[in-house]
Amino acid sequence: MSGAAPGELLAVGRVARAHGVRGRILLVPYNPASESLTRVPAFWLRSGSGEPSRYEVERAERTPQGYLIAFRGVDDRDAAEELRGREALVERSALPVPEDGEVYAADLVGCSVVDSTGAERGRVVGLETAGLQELLRVRGTDRDYLVPLTLVQHIDEVARRIVVEAPDGLFDLEE
């Protein structure tokens, strides 16, 4: 773990749990198709709204569930378990440039969200994980909504606008 000042950080996933007895963690990426996190030299882990701490990667491998990562200085299950639930961030400079048609989920924060009829539904204020499902936290005029990334139909990066397929009830208030 190190305290050097980070460059621009992008949220890439969340620590799901400890794995094994030697201090590895399972990181579930926000982008399930992600393949580039095995080449990242360090992750910044943040709990709540606190400042993130830097963890250097000793080993990382892709698995069907996410990434198994061994951090330098995290040597046993108890130390790894303390990282459970923390959001994982990486320096943008450590990631490859997204290919055509790709976008980093963290870049969606601040985008406006509209349904397929064009009705404004709010702005993306964050990302969350629920099991293996990734969600956009959309702040509407009256409350926040959780919108599964699987409902995203189109992303206009220039206009910073996301079109979602909104099934009945997604944006309804619960009385």
C-alpha positions in Angstrom: 0.0 0.0 0.0 1.3 3.5 -0.9 0.2 7.1 -0.5 1.4 8.6 -3.7 -1.0 11.1 -5.3 -3.1 9.6 -8.0 -3.6 10.9 -11.6 -7.2 10.8 -13.0 -8.9 7.8 -11.5 -11.6 5.7 -13.1 -13.9 3.4 -11.1 -13.5 -0.1 -12.7 -15.2 -2.4 -10.2 -15.7 -3.5 -6.6 -13.9 -5.9 -4.3 -16.4 -8.8 -3.9 -14.6 -10.9 -1.3 -11.4 -12.4 -0.1 -10.2 -15.5 -2.1 -8.3 -18.3 -0.4 -5.9 -17.9 2.6 -3.0 -16.0 1.0 -4.6 -12.6 0.8 -6.0 -12.5 -2.7 -9.3 -10.7 -3.5 -12.0 -11.2 -6.1 -12.6 -8.0 -8.0 -15.9 -7.8 -10.0 -15.4 -5.4 -12.9 -18.1 -2.9 -13.8 -17.6 -4.0 -17.4 -18.0 -7.8 -17.5 -16.3 -7.9 -20.9 -13.2 -6.2 -19.5 -9.9 -8.0 -20.2 -7.3 -5.2 -19.5 -7.2 -5.2 -15.7 -4.5 -8.0 -15.5 -2.0 -5.4 -16.9 -2.7 -2.7 -14.3 0.2 -2.1 -12.0 -1.8 -0.7 -9.1 -5.4 -0.2 -7.9 -6.8 2.5 -5.7 -9.4 1.2 -3.3 -11.9 3.5 -1.7 -14.5 2.7 1.0 -17.4 5.1 1.2 -16.6 8.7 0.4 -13.1 8.5 1.9 -9.8 9.1 0.0 -8.6 6.0 -1.9 -5.5 4.1 -0.9 -3.1 2.7 -3.5 -2.4 -1.1 -3.6 0.4 -2.4 -5.9 -0.5 -5.6 -7.8 1.7 -8.6 -7.4 -0.4 -10.9 -9.6 -3.7 -10.7 -11.4 -5.6 -13.2 -13.4 -9.0 -13.2 -15.2 -11.6 -15.7 -14.1 -15.2 -16.2 -15.1 -16.3 -14.4 -11.9 -13.9 -11.4 -12.4 -10.3 -10.9 -11.4 -8.3 -12.7 -8.7 -5.7 -10.1 -7.5 -2.8 -10.4 -5.1 -1.7 -7.0 -3.6 1.7 -6.4 -2.2 1.4 -6.3 1.6 -2.0 -8.0 1.8 -0.7 -11.4 2.9 -3.6 -13.3 4.5 -7.3 -13.8 4.3 -8.1 -11.4 7.2 -6.2 -8.5 5.5 -8.0 -9.3 2.2 -11.4 -9.5 3.9 -10.9 -5.9 5.2 -11.0 -4.8 1.5 -14.4 -6.3 0.9 -16.9 -3.9 -0.7 -14.4 -1.2 -1.6 -14.6 0.4 -5.0 -11.6 -0.2 -7.2 -10.2 2.6 -9.2 -7.3 2.8 -11.6 -5.3 5.6 -13.2 -6.7 6.4 -16.6 -3.1 6.4 -18.0 -2.8 2.7 -17.0 -5.8 1.6 -19.2 -5.8 1.2 -22.9 -7.8 3.8 -24.9 -11.3 2.4 -25.5 -11.9 1.1 -29.0 -14.7 2.4 -31.3 -18.1 1.7 -29.7 -16.6 1.2 -26.2 -16.6 3.6 -23.2 -15.4 3.3 -19.6 -18.4 3.0 -17.3 -16.9 5.7 -15.1 -17.1 8.1 -18.0 -20.9 7.8 -17.9 -21.1 9.8 -14.6 -22.6 13.2 -15.4 -24.4 12.0 -18.5 -28.1 12.8 -18.9 -30.5 9.8 -19.1 -33.5 9.6 -21.4 -35.9 6.8 -22.1 -36.6 5.6 -25.6 -39.4 8.1 -26.0 -36.9 11.0 -25.3 -38.3 11.8 -21.8 -35.6 13.1 -19.5 -35.1 10.8 -16.5 -32.1 12.4 -14.7 -28.3 12.3 -14.6 -25.9 9.5 -13.8 -24.4 10.2 -10.4 -22.6 6.9 -9.8 -22.2 3.2 -10.4 -23.2 0.3 -8.2 -23.0 -3.4 -8.2 -25.8 -5.8 -7.2 -24.5 -9.3 -7.3 -23.1 -9.7 -10.9 -25.3 -6.9 -12.2 -23.9 -3.4 -12.7 -26.2 -0.4 -12.2 -26.2 3.3 -13.0 -27.4 5.5 -10.1 -29.6 8.0 -11.9 -30.7 11.1 -9.9 -34.1 12.3 -11.1 -35.9 15.4 -9.9 -37.6 13.5 -7.0 -35.3 10.6 -6.2 -32.5 8.3 -7.3 -33.2 5.3 -9.5 -31.0 2.2 -10.2 -30.8 1.4 -13.9 -29.2 -1.8 -15.0 -26.4 -1.3 -17.6 -28.1 -4.0 -19.7 -30.9 -1.5 -20.4 -28.6 1.0 -22.1 -29.5 1.2 -25.8 -27.3 4.0 -27.0 -24.6 6.3 -25.6 -23.9 9.6 -27.3 -20.5 10.6 -25.9 -20.5 14.0 -27.5 -23.9 15.0 -26.2 -23.2 13.2 -22.9 -26.6 11.5 -23.2 -27.6 7.9 -22.6 -30.8 6.3 -24.0 -32.2 3.5 -21.9 -35.0 1.0 -22.5 -37.3 1.7 -19.6 -39.6 -1.2 -18.7 -42.9 -0.3 -17.0 -42.3 0.8 -13.5 -38.6 1.6 -13.7 -39.1 5.3 -13.2 -42.3 5.2 -11.2 -42.5 6.3 -7.6 -43.3 3.7 -5.0 -46.0 5.0 -2.8 
